[in-house]
């Protein structure tokens, strides 16, 4: 027997490789042992013909589903954080002067004393209001959904307030503001609506703080809901109804769909209130 005949005889009698059979023969590929669940799945597996690699479809589907779940959770957390905490805090007062504020009348009512805005109206027949305007040369800065904070105190027997969703429109000759809500600040015995009242809407008969000491006021407006805190304690939780009924001369006590201005009140010659640490952040 020649050497070439011997090689052909050996090749004919040798079992064919399962890989070759799967690629070129009629016989099916040898069964693959199942992967142990303790072994981490890899993204690539041998191709059907045993030459080269391909992406494991099960791994790809699982990876896509994981990415989708991560994106959904991230979106949900972003939305919740946005609703709960809102935007960045905007400082409203520099502690030195009234830059960023504008008085509607009687400018001398508002001054800066020891790093605080002092409100002291010397005209018993007029009211004066200080509006936040930021860097605007004209008009007012509107806030719709927002959170506002200020630290306040008064001399004994004083009256003032913080207005929101308001503008400079007066409702009478004394220049009471016609539009928006007022959170009352009051250390006087004469005025029965006490500090923290949502004036003429939800009134408090007893003050929850000592106005002659510094207290923190926080006002939050979101949608139709108004929440007032004093020293981090909730005092008012009011939701404006669809068709609110208002007392006479208080028809403008409504939330404006476009938002409105923030204003501080100078009330009367016997009233002196001080404001500092004023800041605000948008929630819309």
Secondary structure by P-SEA (a helix, b strand, c coil): ccaaaaaaaaaaaccccaaaaaccccccccccccccccccccccccccccccccccaaaaaaaaaaaaaaaaaaaaaaaaaaaccccccccccccccccccccccccccccccccbbbbbbccccbbbbbbbbcccccbbbbbccbbbbbbbccccccccccccccccccccccccccccccbbbbcccccccccccccccccccccccccccbbbbbbbbcccbbbbbccccccbbbbbccbbbbccccccccccccbbbbbcccccccbbbbbccccccccc
